[in-house]
Amino acid sequence: MQEGLLPLSPLAFFAIKSTDKSVEFFHLTKLTGDKSGRAHKGDVPIFFINRFLPFMSFPAYPIKMKNRAPLLCQVSLHDINLSDMNYSLNPFHQPLQENLLKSINNLGILHPPLLLKQQDSSFIILSGRRRIQAYLQCFQSSSTQKDKLEHDEKTLPALVFSSNGEKGENNPALLFTALVQHQLLSGSLSIIEQAVLLQKASMVLKEQEVLRLLPLLGMKPKPNVSGELVALLDLETTAQLGLHQGIIAPRSGKKLARFSLADQKQLAQLIEQFQLGGSKQQNLLDRLFQLTKRKQTSVEILISQWREKEKDKQLNGPQQVSSLLRWLDQQCQPRLKQAEDEFKKFNSQLQLPAGVRVEHALSFEEEQVTLSIDFSSKEELASIWPKIEALLQS
């Protein structure tokens, strides 16, 4: 392994340097005044990983920082309160990912979870719940009965804040900031996780403290931004899940709020079934909203009417989407549909031969029509043109 940087903590980075039997982690010297940013042998090691053990051992080490950093500790699984969901951002129960289970089973926890120690010496989870669940599942599936009886003695590495009030460690603003930064090390938050974060933060923080979280999420610190996100949590559960999984676009989520809960569920299922992209989601929602208000009906009834019309046709997914959007356009603009029907009737009465077409103006905005004739070559057109010219002048 080569020297490099590892984002171990949400509040600091660490340099790694390999040895023959282990990996030593050193605090970056730039925090102690060295501008080179390189680790030296004289730096104090923060902790030490033995390649043959799935957990970490380390000396106590004070770090002088603007805010008190969480301490890296070995925490008993028995002391972690898995039922406490006060800081959980994911409202959906989803199975653990296979790659996470394999990683923890092979290497242990490489990204320690973030915990808050309570006055009764128990711990609640700030961030990293799925890693703890995966660690516990791996332990339970591979342990012998004797090991399970010794469950209280099993530990895992964790970054721990204390709630004893010393040096602002129980500062809610600091905890939520650390939670966001810790979560972002594993990837971006879904739009629903962002909404849950802001909702929970607003219960314990002042408005300005909540707004300071928005730049961490890549957003401008404006009250309306926070309000629009939290409003998504009023959507029907199926719609929220679609937003969480990235199936429903964020802009579509805002438009879904205009519908009833029953219609939201129908629309979320429709978007997932046809795998609609962002622009087609917008078209679908705009047209259906217009129709439900004009006809005082539900999305379910409108979609059933379309399905009845198309039931005898063998259409694939994209063809069904095109058919649905075209049908909705016709329902939204009945006069346009009437004009199209009249033009088709007129066209059939002309009995035009092959290669001759009559075309109408865009959206029938004008009465003008265009006659088009196909010629096999320029020479054929040149030979016939005198007769056409004579007809046009007569």
Helices and strands as residue ranges (DSSP letters): E 4-9, E 12-18, E 22-27, G 29-32, E 45-50, E 56-57, E 71-76, G 77-79, E 80-81, H 98-107, E 114-117, E 123-127, H 129-142, H 145-149, G 151-153, E 155-162, G 166-168, H 172-184, H 191-204, H 207-211, G 214-217, H 223-231, G 232-234, H 237-244, H 250-256, H 261-274, H 278-295, H 299-310, H 317-332, H 334-350, E 356-360, G 362-364, E 369-373, H 378-393
